[in-house]
Amino acid sequence: MNYNSDDLIIAEIRKHNQMALRELYRAHYPMVRNLITNNSGSEQEAKDVYQEAVIVFYEKLQRADFVLTCKIKTYLYAVCRRLWLKRLAEKKMYTGNIESLETFLGVEDEVNDVEEKALAFKKMQVALGGLGEPCKTIITDFYIGDLGMEEIAIKFGYTNSDNAKNQKYKCLQRLKKLFFADDKRN
Amino acid sequence: MSERDLIELLDRQSRGDLSHQETIQLEEALKHPEMRAAAEKHGVLLSQLHAYGKRQALHTMMDSLHETIDEQKPKGKRVFLRKAYWPIAGIAASIALISVIFTWSLNQSVQDKMEEYKELRLEVQRIEKSQNAIVKEIKEKEKAIQPSRYSGTGFFISSKGYLVTSYHVVKDADSVYIENGAVGNHKAEVIYLDALSDLALLKVVSDTFEMKTSIPFLIRTAEADLGEEVYTLGFPREDIVFGEGSISALTGYRQNPTAYQISIPVNPGNSGGPLLNSKGDLIGVISGIQTKLTGAAFAVKSTSLYEVVKNDSIHETIPLPRQNTMRGNRVDQVKKWKDLVVMVRVYN
């Protein structure tokens, strides 16, 4: 399969076609890598920024009201560029005014969105990490993997699904504590 | 209904396998504010978990993709200079070469001048050495009787056994002994050396040391006045010797701002002795003389001493005297000071 047209790619991604997303990812990475490695960034940083941009694009596409007014390439480039400038500013390596730069694409929302979501992701990652096993797997299996309680009971060797439910509830309470711990402190 | 049951119901509701009766039960439960709050919290956590799950999946997918991309890294293109550019490149290169050589030679000549200056400074240092070194060198034949190599003067600044002397008195010391009529003979340890200000701090280490009186003088933190009458006590010989004069300049040798010039006749052995004002307060430490000038001696200002004592690199806190309890005229002051001034014997 070859997705040349942006419209086709967008349509396929909206249908949750993984192949289309892969194709998109593969197609534009070299551009972003050049952008970032030529501007005092490393390959790893390029990868991070690019993945954030792809995720934000992907999530935008899930909304029906999102209309792309330019080429995907341009959009990704703008988001990455802005994200990278922001990172550089945080590292005190870029002192220019980001606000004054190309506002025509209106990607500020995206950039702020990216950071918010990346933060929430990190927070959940830390909370789940703090949970330890088997709690982490029980929670992710049930709530993310959509596994049934019976399957989980079998997987973890619980004698019946009630025991598994008990365990799940305990794990959930602990996760709540870990995840909301920061909010309470604020 | 417990929170556990509520969450169980909510989870089943989200999967759509709730019976009619259970739905009513849940709705009933949600009328309670606490239950509602718990349900909302659960909802927030779940939406966060879902977002996390989606993102995690995307990251995993992209990371695996990334590995395949990394393999197809574009190879760096080699850019060759076109033949037409060779002459220009040659000129540019030769200009670069010439400027490099020029800068280098310029640097060289600057360095030469520095060298001249350095040599001069070396001489100054040598002169300074001869100036400062009024450490009494005991002759070889006397060594049998008196094995100490050098001696100077020192004085107590704390009843805990801390003393001040000159850096050049104790700089080569293997061991240091202090002695006077009041405290006797004790071993001391050098705890701080400051070559720049020519000051050293000693501490008595022998167990038998005891000092009954408190320190009756102050270390002046302000500069003395020109013409102020000053005196000193020291050990240029086996007995304590008094000398008096006045502050003749507010700078030391070669305009050194951390020292005074004084008109007290001092001799080798006086180094490290206290310079005192009419109240008996410490205003300096005798450091040296100028050899080609009669009657010119130098003393390090007490302000420098104060800085040295307060220095962070000294890990011991030295309790400094707080008030002047000297009374009476100079003779009375000297009686008190006599017990505080010691002969510093240096062995190496």
Interface residues (C-beta under 8 A of the other chain):
Chain A: Q18 L21 R22 Y25 R26 Y29 P30 K47 Q51 V54 I55 Y58 K117 A120 F121 K123 M124 Q125 L128 I139 T140 F142 Y143 I144 G145 D146 K165 Y169 L172 L175 K176 F179 F180
Chain B: R4 I7 E8 D11 R15 K41 H42 L45 L46 Q48 L49 H50 A51 Y52 G53 R55 Q56 L58 H59 M61 M62 L65 H66 T68 I69 P74
